[in-house]
Amino acid sequence: MVEIFLRTLPFFAIIGLGYWAGRTRFFTAEATAYLTKFVFYFALSAMLFRFAATLPFAEIFNGRLIIGYLIGTAAVYSVATCVAWLRGLDIPTAAVEAQCAAIGNVGFLGLPMLALLFTQAAIGPVMLVLTVDLVVFSSLIVILINGGRDGRLTPSTFRLIGLGLLKNPMIVSISAGLIWSALQVPVPEPLNDFLTILGGAATPGALFAIGASLAGKSAERVQVAGWLSFCKLVIHPACVAIALIWLIPIDTFPATVAIAAAALPVAGNVYMLAAHYGVAPHRASAAILLSTMASILTVPLIIAWVGTP
């Protein structure tokens, strides 16, 4: 446990450094936005494409992992939704709370951290988890918010979802890399060097951007944020563990990586969606802040529980 904590500590230290830079205004909100854009569209995309293109397709794709992770995530999504409905919340607000409970910071935090902790063999399972989150649950929240507001689903909603997926650089880079891998085309050395250099900026840039963005988050609705953080950091990995160990058992290593990915704090894009639609942005903001702070202790605990890398 102590060893895992010490190995994860540098990641959270960089997040803390970014938080300090944001709080002191050394990094303005505009600077943070541009850093996030660089990481999202360039550095992280280069990293994802290189990993997907250079790994054998058979080593990346794991249908049982996808189904098991989907079941576990759907379970915690359903729990958070039911609790929200029991509290009398409308469908859009319940959808935002469920998204906080189920969607973790897999791209910016999980990919670099788990690749270091579990070696590069973890990259395949992490990319599958990220793809499920982006394709299934990021689409689901758009459907629930628009359908809950209008009382029906229109073709424009599905067009919006399709365009969102096509414009998401993580989806595009993973898909392009998987196609490259499936075609068994070797990556030219100059291109590989280019992707390695550019992708190398993803880890420090993403972690620093997480911290700087947290500086602008508020801690309002602490009780609700505490419940959503508990869902994300405890119930979600527990549900995924049940799914991948007992319901649809898979090999120990990919199951361990997927459970660790499920233990990550609430993703920043949940706040972006909530703010875009004007639905409960403050509780999403608080859940991101509290879950990220608590994850300094809970992530090492979960990893120690499922198996030391």
C-alpha positions in Angstrom: 0.0 0.0 0.0 2.7 2.5 1.0 4.8 1.6 -2.1 1.8 2.2 -4.4 1.0 5.4 -2.6 4.6 6.6 -3.2 4.4 5.6 -6.9 1.2 7.5 -7.4 2.3 10.5 -5.4 4.3 12.2 -8.2 1.2 12.3 -10.4 -0.9 14.0 -7.7 2.0 16.3 -6.9 2.0 17.6 -10.5 -1.8 18.1 -10.1 -1.1 20.0 -6.9 1.5 22.1 -8.7 -1.1 23.0 -11.3 -3.6 23.8 -8.6 -1.2 26.2 -7.0 -0.5 27.8 -10.3 -4.2 28.3 -10.9 -5.0 29.5 -7.4 -2.2 32.1 -7.5 -3.2 33.2 -11.0 0.3 32.4 -12.2 -1.8 30.3 -14.7 -4.9 32.2 -15.7 -8.1 30.5 -16.7 -7.4 31.3 -20.3 -3.9 29.8 -20.1 -5.4 26.7 -18.5 -7.9 26.4 -21.3 -5.2 26.6 -24.0 -3.0 24.1 -22.2 -6.0 21.7 -22.0 -6.7 22.2 -25.7 -3.0 21.4 -26.6 -3.1 18.2 -24.5 -6.5 17.2 -25.7 -6.0 17.8 -29.4 -2.3 17.2 -29.9 -0.3 15.5 -27.1 -2.8 13.0 -25.8 -4.1 12.2 -29.3 -0.5 11.5 -30.4 0.0 9.2 -27.4 -3.2 7.3 -28.0 -2.6 6.9 -31.8 0.9 5.6 -31.2 -0.1 3.1 -28.6 -3.1 1.9 -30.6 -1.1 1.7 -33.9 2.0 -0.1 -32.5 0.2 -2.7 -30.3 -1.2 -5.8 -32.0 -5.0 -5.5 -32.5 -5.6 -8.9 -30.8 -3.8 -7.6 -27.6 -6.0 -4.5 -27.5 -9.5 -5.7 -28.2 -11.2 -7.7 -25.4 -14.9 -8.2 -25.8 -15.5 -9.7 -22.4 -13.7 -6.7 -20.7 -15.9 -4.3 -22.7 -19.1 -6.1 -21.7 -18.0 -6.5 -18.0 -16.9 -2.9 -17.7 -20.2 -1.8 -19.3 -22.3 -3.8 -16.9 -20.4 -2.5 -13.8 -20.6 1.1 -15.0 -24.2 0.8 -15.9 -24.9 -0.5 -12.4 -23.4 2.5 -10.6 -25.0 4.8 -13.2 -28.4 3.2 -12.3 -27.8 3.5 -8.5 -27.0 7.2 -8.8 -30.0 7.8 -11.1 -32.4 6.0 -8.7 -31.1 8.0 -5.7 -31.5 11.2 -7.7 -35.1 10.4 -8.6 -35.9 9.5 -5.0 -34.8 13.0 -4.1 -37.2 14.4 -6.6 -34.7 15.5 -9.2 -35.6 15.9 -12.9 -34.1 13.7 -15.6 -31.4 16.1 -16.8 -30.1 16.8 -13.3 -30.2 13.0 -12.5 -28.2 12.4 -15.6 -25.5 14.8 -14.6 -25.2 13.2 -11.1 -25.1 9.7 -12.7 -22.3 10.9 -15.0 -20.3 12.1 -12.0 -20.8 8.7 -10.3 -19.7 6.7 -13.3 -17.2 8.6 -15.5 -13.6 8.9 -14.4 -10.6 10.9 -15.5 -9.3 8.0 -17.6 -7.8 10.0 -20.4 -5.9 12.7 -18.6 -5.0 10.9 -15.4 -5.6 7.2 -15.9 -3.7 6.5 -19.1 -0.4 7.9 -18.0 -0.6 6.8 -14.4 -1.8 3.2 -15.0 0.7 2.8 -17.8 3.5 3.6 -15.4 2.1 1.5 -12.5 1.1 -1.6 -14.6 3.6 -1.2 -17.5 2.6 -0.5 -21.1 0.6 -3.7 -21.1 -2.1 -1.8 -19.3 -2.6 0.6 -22.3 -5.0 -1.7 -24.2 -7.5 -2.2 -21.3 -7.3 1.5 -20.4 -8.1 2.5 -24.0 -11.1 0.1 -24.0 -12.4 1.6 -20.8 -11.9 5.1 -22.2 -13.7 4.2 -25.4 -16.8 2.8 -23.6 -16.9 6.0 -21.5 -16.8 8.3 -24.5 -19.0 6.4 -26.9 -21.7 4.9 -24.6 -22.0 7.2 -21.6 -21.1 10.5 -23.1 -23.8 9.8 -25.7 -26.2 8.7 -23.0 -26.0 12.0 -21.0 -26.8 14.0 -24.2 -29.8 11.8 -24.9 -31.1 12.1 -21.3 -30.6 15.8 -21.0 -32.2 16.6 -24.4 -34.9 14.0 -24.1 -35.7 15.1 -20.5 -36.1 18.7 -21.6 -38.1 18.2 -24.7 -40.0 15.1 -23.6 -38.9 13.3 -26.8 -35.9 12.5 -28.9 -35.4 14.3 -32.2 -33.0 13.5 -35.1 -31.0 16.6 -34.2 -30.1 15.0 -30.9 -28.6 11.9 -32.6 -26.9 14.2 -35.2 -25.4 16.1 -32.3 -24.1 12.9 -30.7 -22.6 11.7 -34.0 -20.9 14.9 -34.7 -19.5 15.0 -31.1 -18.0 11.5 -31.5 -16.5 12.4 -34.9 -15.0 15.6 -33.5 -13.6 14.0 -30.3 -9.8 13.7 -30.9 -9.5 10.8 -28.5 -12.1 8.7 -30.3 -10.5 9.6 -33.7 -7.0 8.8 -32.6 -7.9 5.5 -31.0 -10.0 4.5 -34.0 -7.3 5.5 -36.5 -4.6 3.7 -34.5 -6.7 0.5 -34.2 -7.3 0.5 -38.0 -3.6 1.0 -38.5 -2.9 -1.9 -36.2 -5.5 -4.2 -37.8 -4.0 -3.5 -41.2 -0.6 -4.6 -39.7 1.1 -1.6 -41.3 4.5 -0.7 -39.6 4.8 2.8 -38.2 7.6 4.6 -40.0 10.5 5.5 -37.7 10.3 9.3 -38.3 6.5 9.2 -37.6 7.0 7.1 -34.5 9.7 9.5 -33.2 7.3 12.4 -33.9 4.5 10.8 -32.0 6.8 9.8 -29.1 8.1 13.4 -28.7 4.6 15.0 -29.0 2.9 12.3 -26.9 5.6 12.7 -24.2 4.1 16.1 -23.4 0.7 14.5 -22.6 1.4 13.2 -19.1 2.9 16.3 -17.4 0.6 18.6 -19.5 -2.6 16.7 -18.7 -1.8 16.4 -14.9 -0.9 20.1 -14.7 -4.0 21.1 -16.6 -6.2 19.0 -14.2 -4.7 20.8 -11.2 -5.0 24.3 -12.8 -8.6 23.6 -13.8 -9.5 22.4 -10.2 -8.4 25.9 -9.0 -11.6 27.3 -10.5 -13.9 24.6 -9.1 -16.2 25.4 -6.2 -17.1 23.2 -3.2 -20.8 23.9 -3.1 -23.4 21.2 -2.4 -20.8 19.3 -0.4 -23.2 16.6 0.8 -24.3 15.8 -2.8 -20.7 16.0 -4.0 -19.6 13.6 -1.2 -22.2 11.1 -2.2 -21.2 11.3 -5.9 -17.5 11.0 -5.0 -18.3 7.9 -2.9 -20.1 6.4 -5.9 -17.2 7.1 -8.2 -14.3 6.1 -5.9 -15.9 3.2 -4.1 -19.1 1.9 -5.6 -17.9 2.1 -9.3 -14.8 0.0 -8.8 -16.7 -2.4 -6.6 -19.4 -2.9 -9.4 -16.7 -3.4 -12.1 -14.9 -5.9 -9.9 -18.1 -7.9 -9.4 -18.7 -7.9 -13.1 -15.2 -8.8 -14.2 -14.4 -11.3 -11.4 -17.7 -13.1 -11.0 -20.3 -12.3 -13.7 -18.0 -12.2 -16.8 -14.7 -13.4 -15.5 -11.6 -12.4 -17.5 -7.9 -12.7 -17.0 -6.5 -11.2 -13.8 -4.4 -8.5 -15.4 -6.9 -6.7 -17.6 -9.5 -7.0 -14.8 -7.1 -5.4 -12.4 -6.4 -2.5 -14.8 -10.1 -2.0 -15.5 -11.0 -1.9 -11.8 -8.2 0.6 -11.2 -9.5 2.7 -14.0 -13.0 2.6 -12.5 -11.5 3.9 -9.2 -10.3 7.2 -10.8 -11.9 10.5 -9.8 -14.7 12.3 -11.7 -13.7 13.4 -15.2 -13.5 17.1 -16.0 -15.6 16.7 -19.1 -18.6 16.1 -16.9 -18.4 19.7 -15.7 -18.0 20.8 -19.3 -21.2 19.0 -20.3 -23.1 20.3 -17.3 -22.0 23.9 -17.9 -22.8 23.6 -21.6 -26.4 22.5 -21.0 -26.8 24.6 -17.8 -27.6 21.6 -15.7 -26.2 21.3 -12.2 -22.7 22.6 -13.0 -21.9 23.5 -9.4 -22.5 20.0 -8.1 -20.4 18.5 -10.9 -17.7 21.0 -10.1 -17.7 20.1 -6.4 -17.7 16.4 -7.2 -14.6 16.7 -9.4 -12.8 18.7 -6.7 -13.7 16.4 -3.8 -13.2 13.1 -5.7 -9.8 14.2 -7.0 -8.6 15.2 -3.5 -9.9 12.0 -2.0 -8.5 9.8 -4.8 -4.9 10.6 -3.5 -5.7 7.9 -0.8 -8.5 5.8 -2.4 -6.7 5.0 -5.7 -3.7 3.4 -4.0 -6.1 1.5 -1.7 -8.1 0.1 -4.6 -5.0 -0.8 -6.5 -3.6 -2.6 -3.4 -6.9 -4.3 -2.9 -7.2 -5.7 -6.5 -3.5 -6.6 -6.8 -0.1 -5.0 -6.6 1.3 -4.2 -10.1 
